[in-house]
Structure formats: C-alpha cells, structure tokens
Amino acid sequence: MAVTDGDSITAAQYNGLQSRINTIMGTGSGTNGYGQTLASSQVSAGDVITAAQFDNLRTDINKANNHQS
C-alpha cells in the first residue's frame, strides 16, 4: 500500500510497516530478529496515528539501519 505525500496513513499501513520492523529488530521468527525491545507498537484499526507513534517507528527503523550499516 503506497502512501503519497500529503496523504494520511491508515492503521493497516502503519501496522504493516511496524510488523516488518518487528521481524527485523524484535523477536522475529525462527532465526530472524535481533531480540531488541521496540519503541513502536501496533495500533488499533481506525486509530489516528500520532506524531509520537510515528517518531517511535522512525526510531526503530533508524536502529535497524544503524545495526545493519
């Protein structure tokens, strides 16, 4: 699900991205995952995504990038 500049992100789009970063940084599955505690978490369907929630997700993405770089 692509998001265009200026569009609102849905809870489903946010949760999809958060789930992918959880697979990398969190407990993962099988041999995947770094076992780190995430700053971000899933949101409920219909929730408005707050700036703080997006900041937490961005923090997790940056940690994954730093770890892999």
C-alpha positions in Angstrom: 0.0 0.0 0.0 1.7 3.1 -1.2 1.3 6.4 0.6 1.5 9.6 -1.4 3.0 12.8 0.0 0.2 14.6 1.8 -2.0 11.5 2.3 -3.0 10.2 5.6 -1.6 6.8 6.6 -4.1 4.2 7.8 -3.7 2.0 10.8 -3.3 -1.0 8.5 -0.5 0.7 6.6 1.2 1.7 9.8 0.8 -1.8 11.3 2.2 -3.4 8.2 5.4 -1.3 8.4 5.6 -1.8 12.2 5.3 -5.6 11.7 8.1 -5.7 9.2 10.4 -3.7 11.5 9.4 -6.0 14.4 10.6 -9.0 12.3 14.0 -7.4 12.0 14.5 -5.8 15.4 12.2 -7.7 17.7 11.9 -11.4 18.4 11.3 -12.2 14.8 10.6 -15.7 13.6 13.0 -18.7 13.6 16.5 -17.3 13.1 15.2 -13.8 12.3 15.2 -10.9 14.7 17.8 -9.2 16.9 15.7 -9.6 20.1 15.6 -5.9 20.8 12.7 -4.1 22.6 10.9 -1.8 20.1 9.8 1.8 20.8 6.9 1.3 18.4 3.8 -0.9 18.7 0.7 -1.8 16.7 -2.3 0.5 16.7 -6.0 -0.4 16.7 -8.0 -0.3 13.4 -9.4 3.2 12.9 -6.9 4.9 15.2 -5.4 8.2 14.2 -1.6 7.8 14.0 0.0 10.3 16.3 3.4 12.1 15.7 4.7 10.3 18.8 3.8 6.9 17.3 5.5 7.8 14.0 8.6 9.0 15.9 8.8 5.7 17.7 8.5 3.8 14.5 11.2 6.0 12.9 13.4 5.4 15.9 13.1 1.6 15.4 13.8 1.9 11.6 16.9 4.0 12.4 18.1 1.4 14.9 17.7 -1.3 12.3 19.6 0.8 9.7 22.4 1.6 12.2 22.7 -2.1 13.2 23.0 -3.3 9.6 25.3 -0.5 8.4 
